[in-house]
């Protein structure tokens, strides 16, 4: 795998991961009651705990995407 292929891979990975993050956010905002009912079958969470878990999850996911996709992509682009 050369640098161009790796760069393309990281770009597509970045786009897919941000797409997942955007879908998660949109579902959380517009279908929160449905998500709460679905997760409420398995976990007993208050509304504040539910919000905190999802907000924290989105934050960790976003940091992971930035750390593992965006930063290496930028570094490869700087090298080429």
C-alpha positions in Angstrom: 0.0 0.0 0.0 1.6 3.3 -1.1 1.0 6.7 0.5 -1.7 7.7 -2.0 -3.7 4.6 -1.2 -3.3 5.0 2.5 -4.3 8.7 2.2 -7.4 7.7 0.3 -8.2 5.0 2.8 -7.9 7.5 5.7 -10.1 10.0 3.9 -12.9 7.5 3.2 -12.6 6.2 6.8 -12.9 9.8 8.0 -16.0 10.4 5.9 -17.7 7.2 7.0 -16.9 7.8 10.6 -18.2 11.4 10.5 -21.3 10.1 8.7 -21.9 7.6 11.6 -21.4 10.4 14.1 -23.9 12.7 12.3 -26.5 9.9 12.1 -26.0 9.2 15.8 -26.5 12.9 16.6 -29.6 13.2 14.4 -31.2 10.1 15.9 -30.3 11.3 19.4 -31.9 14.7 18.7 -35.0 13.6 16.8 -35.7 10.1 18.0 -34.5 10.3 21.6 -37.7 8.7 23.0 -37.3 5.7 20.7 -33.6 5.3 21.7 -34.5 5.6 25.4 -37.2 2.9 25.1 -34.9 0.6 23.1 -32.0 1.0 25.6 -34.4 1.0 28.5 -35.1 -2.7 27.8 -31.6 -3.5 28.9 -30.4 -0.7 31.1 -32.1 1.3 33.8 -30.9 4.8 33.2 -32.4 8.2 34.2 -32.8 10.8 31.5 -29.7 12.6 32.8 -27.7 9.4 32.8 -28.9 8.6 29.3 -28.0 12.0 28.0 -24.6 11.9 29.7 -23.8 8.4 28.3 -24.6 9.4 24.7 -22.9 12.8 24.9 -19.8 11.2 26.4 -19.9 8.4 23.8 -20.2 10.9 20.9 -17.2 12.9 22.4 -15.0 9.8 22.7 -16.0 8.6 19.2 -15.2 12.1 17.7 -11.8 12.3 19.5 -11.0 8.8 18.2 -11.9 9.8 14.6 -9.8 12.9 14.9 -6.9 11.0 16.4 -6.9 7.9 14.2 -8.2 9.3 10.8 -7.8 13.1 10.5 -4.4 13.6 12.0 -2.7 10.7 10.0 -4.5 12.0 6.9 -3.1 15.5 7.4 0.3 14.2 8.1 0.3 12.1 4.9 -0.9 15.1 2.9 1.9 17.3 4.4 4.5 14.6 3.4 3.3 14.4 -0.2 
